[in-house]
């Protein structure tokens, strides 16, 4: 399973929380690329729904990943 920001962006408006079947259905209905559908088919099917893309793609970049500490910048 390989995720990129572009592929993950197809799930931005997904009906969270959602289970695996609902996410695959959403991806098909919205015309997401086959890679998104294949990635979703590889995730574990659980009793609890997924709350967000962060639960599917554990390395999903967050705002904290782009934080820049201006106090410690060197000129």
HELIX and SHEET records of a PDB file:
HELIX    1   1 UNK A    5  UNK A    9  1                                   5    
HELIX    2   2 UNK A   20  UNK A   29  1                                  10    
HELIX    3   3 UNK A   34  UNK A   42  1                                   9    
HELIX    4   4 UNK A   53  UNK A   56  1                                   4    
HELIX    5   5 UNK A   63  UNK A   66  5                                   4    
HELIX    6   6 UNK A   70  UNK A   72  5                                   3    
END                                                                             
